[in-house]
């Protein structure tokens, strides 16, 4: 289950960021993390804290559940 969540979150993050033509540095500045953190999230090295996950989901107009693969979220 954990790997599925990592996979879906990473995929959603990368897709949504690229749809908006945002760089990792731009996204990182918006949510208050270092660009290397965005790289880590996209490459499934780690998940963001809950507060950062909420900020990321808000940037993309999604819920955290949706970013983790819940189509009803």
Secondary structure in CASP SS format (residue, H / E / C, confidence):
PFRMAT SS
TARGET T0000
AUTHOR 0000-0000-0000
METHOD secondary structure of the structure
MODEL  1
X C 1.00
X H 1.00
X H 1.00
X H 1.00
X H 1.00
X H 1.00
X H 1.00
X H 1.00
X H 1.00
X H 1.00
X H 1.00
X H 1.00
X H 1.00
X H 1.00
X H 1.00
X H 1.00
X H 1.00
X H 1.00
X H 1.00
X C 1.00
X C 1.00
X C 1.00
X C 1.00
X H 1.00
X H 1.00
X H 1.00
X H 1.00
X H 1.00
X H 1.00
X H 1.00
X H 1.00
X C 1.00
X C 1.00
X C 1.00
X H 1.00
X H 1.00
X H 1.00
X H 1.00
X H 1.00
X H 1.00
X H 1.00
X H 1.00
X C 1.00
X C 1.00
X C 1.00
X C 1.00
X C 1.00
X C 1.00
X C 1.00
X H 1.00
X H 1.00
X H 1.00
X H 1.00
X H 1.00
X H 1.00
X H 1.00
X H 1.00
X H 1.00
X H 1.00
X C 1.00
X C 1.00
X C 1.00
X C 1.00
X H 1.00
X H 1.00
X H 1.00
X H 1.00
X C 1.00
X C 1.00
X C 1.00
X C 1.00
X C 1.00
X C 1.00
END
